[in-house]
Amino acid sequence: MKALIVVVLIAIVAVLASAGMVMLRKPRDARPNDTRMARALMWRVILSIGLFVFILLAWSLGWIQPSALPLSR
């Protein structure tokens, strides 16, 4: 379960880096980079929302448990 969460977090960072690279590159063709950057950022948002929903679902089904750390001293 932890490995899946880490893999999705790495994918989110990779997509964000991809959007950053598209933003920094100069366009070589007539097509603007806005479409590619918007698509990469769209995938980042989709992955982030999907990860959040998956964590909530896993918690409600009992697949993951909250830690036993005290909230206050």
OpenMM code with the backbone's topology and positions (N, CA, C; nanometers):
from openmm import Vec3, app, unit

residues = "MET LYS ALA LEU ILE VAL VAL VAL LEU ILE ALA ILE VAL ALA VAL LEU ALA SER ALA GLY MET VAL MET LEU ARG LYS PRO ARG ASP ALA ARG PRO ASN ASP THR ARG MET ALA ARG ALA LEU MET TRP ARG VAL ILE LEU SER ILE GLY LEU PHE VAL PHE ILE LEU LEU ALA TRP SER LEU GLY TRP ILE GLN PRO SER ALA LEU PRO LEU SER ARG".split()
positions = [
    Vec3(0.0823, -0.1180, 0.0000),
    Vec3(0.0000, 0.0000, 0.0000),
    Vec3(0.0877, 0.1257, 0.0000),
    Vec3(0.1899, 0.1256, 0.0840),
    Vec3(0.2789, 0.2416, 0.0904),
    Vec3(0.3542, 0.2601, -0.0410),
    Vec3(0.3917, 0.1483, -0.1026),
    Vec3(0.4652, 0.1567, -0.2287),
    Vec3(0.3794, 0.2198, -0.3380),
    Vec3(0.2516, 0.1863, -0.3413),
    Vec3(0.1614, 0.2448, -0.4407),
    Vec3(0.1487, 0.3950, -0.4213),
    Vec3(0.1377, 0.4390, -0.2975),
    Vec3(0.1267, 0.5813, -0.2685),
    Vec3(0.2546, 0.6537, -0.3091),
    Vec3(0.3694, 0.5931, -0.2802),
    Vec3(0.4978, 0.6546, -0.3173),
    Vec3(0.5121, 0.6620, -0.4694),
    Vec3(0.4705, 0.5579, -0.5401),
    Vec3(0.4800, 0.5578, -0.6861),
    Vec3(0.3927, 0.6679, -0.7454),
    Vec3(0.2724, 0.6848, -0.6927),
    Vec3(0.1844, 0.7900, -0.7445),
    Vec3(0.2410, 0.9284, -0.7120),
    Vec3(0.2987, 0.9460, -0.5939),
    Vec3(0.3608, 1.0744, -0.5602),
    Vec3(0.4777, 1.1054, -0.6534),
    Vec3(0.5573, 1.0036, -0.6865),
    Vec3(0.6683, 1.0225, -0.7807),
    Vec3(0.6151, 1.0580, -0.9185),
    Vec3(0.5040, 0.9942, -0.9593),
    Vec3(0.4434, 1.0263, -1.0887),
    Vec3(0.3925, 1.1702, -1.0905),
    Vec3(0.3370, 1.2166, -0.9797),
    Vec3(0.2882, 1.3548, -0.9715),
    Vec3(0.4043, 1.4526, -0.9879),
    Vec3(0.5149, 1.4248, -0.9215),
    Vec3(0.6325, 1.5124, -0.9334),
    Vec3(0.6899, 1.5070, -1.0744),
    Vec3(0.6891, 1.3885, -1.1372),
    Vec3(0.7413, 1.3755, -1.2734),
    Vec3(0.6566, 1.4540, -1.3731),
    Vec3(0.5249, 1.4485, -1.3583),
    Vec3(0.4370, 1.5238, -1.4481),
    Vec3(0.4549, 1.6738, -1.4265),
    Vec3(0.4726, 1.7144, -1.3016),
    Vec3(0.4967, 1.8559, -1.2727),
    Vec3(0.6291, 1.9016, -1.3339),
    Vec3(0.7324, 1.8181, -1.3259),
    Vec3(0.8611, 1.8506, -1.3880),
    Vec3(0.8480, 1.8564, -1.5400),
    Vec3(0.7679, 1.7677, -1.5959),
    Vec3(0.7443, 1.7690, -1.7401),
    Vec3(0.6782, 1.8997, -1.7832),
    Vec3(0.5803, 1.9456, -1.7070),
    Vec3(0.5150, 2.0733, -1.7391),
    Vec3(0.6141, 2.1887, -1.7268),
    Vec3(0.7026, 2.1827, -1.6287),
    Vec3(0.8041, 2.2863, -1.6137),
    Vec3(0.9010, 2.2890, -1.7299),
    Vec3(0.9399, 2.1716, -1.7777),
    Vec3(1.0310, 2.1662, -1.8921),
    Vec3(0.9645, 2.2213, -2.0176),
    Vec3(0.8368, 2.1896, -2.0354),
    Vec3(0.7648, 2.2427, -2.1519),
    Vec3(0.7571, 2.3939, -2.1435),
    Vec3(0.7377, 2.4466, -2.0226),
    Vec3(0.7261, 2.5907, -2.0050),
    Vec3(0.8588, 2.6609, -2.0352),
    Vec3(0.9700, 2.5982, -2.0004),
    Vec3(1.1001, 2.6623, -2.0169),
    Vec3(1.1573, 2.6502, -2.1578),
    Vec3(1.1126, 2.5526, -2.2341),
    Vec3(1.1657, 2.5350, -2.3697),
    Vec3(1.1065, 2.6365, -2.4661),
    Vec3(1.1884, 2.6729, -2.5634),
    Vec3(1.1393, 2.7601, -2.6694),
    Vec3(1.0679, 2.6724, -2.7728),
    Vec3(0.9546, 2.7194, -2.8253),
    Vec3(0.8843, 2.6378, -2.9252),
    Vec3(0.9620, 2.6334, -3.0563),
    Vec3(0.9835, 2.5147, -3.1074),
    Vec3(1.0558, 2.4990, -3.2344),
    Vec3(0.9598, 2.4996, -3.3523),
    Vec3(0.8357, 2.4656, -3.3270),
    Vec3(0.7379, 2.4659, -3.4345),
    Vec3(0.6361, 2.5780, -3.4105),
    Vec3(0.5399, 2.5849, -3.4975),
    Vec3(0.4406, 2.6909, -3.4857),
    Vec3(0.3394, 2.6631, -3.3752),
    Vec3(0.3316, 2.5388, -3.3308),
    Vec3(0.2347, 2.5009, -3.2281),
    Vec3(0.2819, 2.5512, -3.0919),
    Vec3(0.1989, 2.6231, -3.0204),
    Vec3(0.2413, 2.6728, -2.8884),
    Vec3(0.2484, 2.5602, -2.7860),
    Vec3(0.3287, 2.5825, -2.6821),
    Vec3(0.3460, 2.4828, -2.5780),
    Vec3(0.2333, 2.4856, -2.4747),
    Vec3(0.1394, 2.5793, -2.4904),
    Vec3(0.0321, 2.5907, -2.3932),
    Vec3(-0.0490, 2.4627, -2.3823),
    Vec3(-0.0746, 2.3974, -2.4944),
    Vec3(-0.1550, 2.2759, -2.4941),
    Vec3(-0.0827, 2.1638, -2.4202),
    Vec3(0.0448, 2.1465, -2.4469),
    Vec3(0.1205, 2.0396, -2.3808),
    Vec3(0.1336, 2.0655, -2.2311),
    Vec3(0.1570, 2.1896, -2.1940),
    Vec3(0.1709, 2.2226, -2.0530),
    Vec3(0.0371, 2.2071, -1.9811),
    Vec3(-0.0707, 2.2491, -2.0442),
    Vec3(-0.2029, 2.2348, -1.9831),
    Vec3(-0.2390, 2.0878, -1.9665),
    Vec3(-0.2031, 2.0061, -2.0632),
    Vec3(-0.2323, 1.8626, -2.0537),
    Vec3(-0.1508, 1.7985, -1.9407),
    Vec3(-0.0257, 1.8385, -1.9264),
    Vec3(0.0569, 1.7840, -1.8185),
    Vec3(0.0037, 1.8263, -1.6823),
    Vec3(-0.0368, 1.9518, -1.6695),
    Vec3(-0.0923, 1.9979, -1.5427),
    Vec3(-0.2279, 1.9341, -1.5144),
    Vec3(-0.3049, 1.9044, -1.6199),
    Vec3(-0.4307, 1.8332, -1.6030),
    Vec3(-0.4056, 1.6946, -1.5434),
    Vec3(-0.3032, 1.6260, -1.5936),
    Vec3(-0.2706, 1.4932, -1.5409),
    Vec3(-0.2230, 1.5012, -1.3964),
    Vec3(-0.1535, 1.6085, -1.3610),
    Vec3(-0.1103, 1.6251, -1.2229),
    Vec3(-0.2293, 1.6405, -1.1303),
    Vec3(-0.3257, 1.7182, -1.1716),
    Vec3(-0.4455, 1.7370, -1.0892),
    Vec3(-0.5240, 1.6068, -1.0793),
    Vec3(-0.5372, 1.5343, -1.1897),
    Vec3(-0.6092, 1.4068, -1.1883),
    Vec3(-0.5404, 1.3077, -1.0951),
    Vec3(-0.4082, 1.2975, -1.1040),
    Vec3(-0.3356, 1.2058, -1.0162),
    Vec3(-0.3471, 1.2460, -0.8696),
    Vec3(-0.3421, 1.3749, -0.8425),
    Vec3(-0.3521, 1.4226, -0.7040),
    Vec3(-0.4896, 1.3924, -0.6449),
    Vec3(-0.5951, 1.4220, -0.7202),
    Vec3(-0.7302, 1.3935, -0.6718),
    Vec3(-0.7516, 1.2434, -0.6581),
    Vec3(-0.7012, 1.1667, -0.7540),
    Vec3(-0.7136, 1.0208, -0.7464),
    Vec3(-0.6420, 0.9636, -0.6245),
    Vec3(-0.5241, 1.0157, -0.5948),
    Vec3(-0.4504, 0.9692, -0.4772),
    Vec3(-0.5252, 1.0044, -0.3499),
    Vec3(-0.5806, 1.1242, -0.3418),
    Vec3(-0.6561, 1.1657, -0.2243),
    Vec3(-0.7782, 1.0766, -0.2043),
    Vec3(-0.8518, 1.0502, -0.3111),
    Vec3(-0.9702, 0.9630, -0.3023),
    Vec3(-0.9288, 0.8217, -0.2639),
    Vec3(-0.8179, 0.7722, -0.3198),
    Vec3(-0.7711, 0.6383, -0.2865),
    Vec3(-0.7332, 0.6271, -0.1390),
    Vec3(-0.6666, 0.7281, -0.0854),
    Vec3(-0.6290, 0.7257, 0.0565),
    Vec3(-0.7534, 0.7289, 0.1445),
    Vec3(-0.8516, 0.8112, 0.1096),
    Vec3(-0.9759, 0.8132, 0.1866),
    Vec3(-1.0492, 0.6791, 0.1793),
    Vec3(-1.0534, 0.6197, 0.0623),
    Vec3(-1.1184, 0.4901, 0.0453),
    Vec3(-1.0450, 0.3806, 0.1226),
    Vec3(-0.9122, 0.3805, 0.1146),
    Vec3(-0.8331, 0.2806, 0.1868),
    Vec3(-0.8511, 0.2952, 0.3374),
    Vec3(-0.8610, 0.4182, 0.3856),
    Vec3(-0.8827, 0.4414, 0.5294),
    Vec3(-1.0207, 0.3939, 0.5714),
    Vec3(-1.1229, 0.4237, 0.4900),
    Vec3(-1.2589, 0.3844, 0.5264),
    Vec3(-1.2783, 0.2333, 0.5190),
    Vec3(-1.2052, 0.1645, 0.4328),
    Vec3(-1.2151, 0.0190, 0.4225),
    Vec3(-1.1244, -0.0532, 0.5220),
    Vec3(-1.0407, 0.0211, 0.5919),
    Vec3(-0.9539, -0.0390, 0.6914),
    Vec3(-0.8228, -0.0926, 0.6377),
    Vec3(-0.7899, -0.0583, 0.5136),
    Vec3(-0.6639, -0.1048, 0.4558),
    Vec3(-0.5456, -0.0339, 0.5184),
    Vec3(-0.5636, 0.0907, 0.5566),
    Vec3(-0.4583, 0.1655, 0.6248),
    Vec3(-0.5157, 0.2178, 0.7553),
    Vec3(-0.4295, 0.2353, 0.8532),
    Vec3(-0.4701, 0.2836, 0.9845),
    Vec3(-0.3911, 0.4102, 1.0171),
    Vec3(-0.4546, 0.5026, 1.0873),
    Vec3(-0.3785, 0.6196, 1.1308),
    Vec3(-0.2761, 0.5803, 1.2361),
    Vec3(-0.1702, 0.6569, 1.2451),
    Vec3(-0.0669, 0.6260, 1.3420),
    Vec3(-0.1162, 0.6582, 1.4824),
    Vec3(-0.0481, 0.6042, 1.5829),
    Vec3(-0.0885, 0.6221, 1.7207),
    Vec3(-0.0129, 0.7370, 1.7868),
    Vec3(0.0234, 0.8383, 1.7094),
    Vec3(0.0951, 0.9516, 1.7662),
    Vec3(-0.0027, 1.0376, 1.8461),
    Vec3(0.0399, 1.0860, 1.9599),
    Vec3(-0.0494, 1.1727, 2.0389),
    Vec3(-0.0692, 1.3071, 1.9710),
    Vec3(-0.1909, 1.3599, 1.9821),
    Vec3(-0.2198, 1.4890, 1.9194),
    Vec3(-0.1632, 1.6048, 1.9986),
    Vec3(-0.1565, 1.5912, 2.1307),
    Vec3(-0.0990, 1.6965, 2.2131),
    Vec3(-0.0287, 1.6331, 2.3315),
    Vec3(0.0530, 1.7119, 2.3976),
    Vec3(0.1266, 1.6594, 2.5127),
    Vec3(0.0560, 1.6870, 2.6393),
] * unit.nanometer
topology = app.Topology()
chain = topology.addChain("A")
for resn in residues:
    res = topology.addResidue(resn, chain)
    for name in ("N", "CA", "C"):
        topology.addAtom(name, app.Element.getBySymbol(name[0]), res)
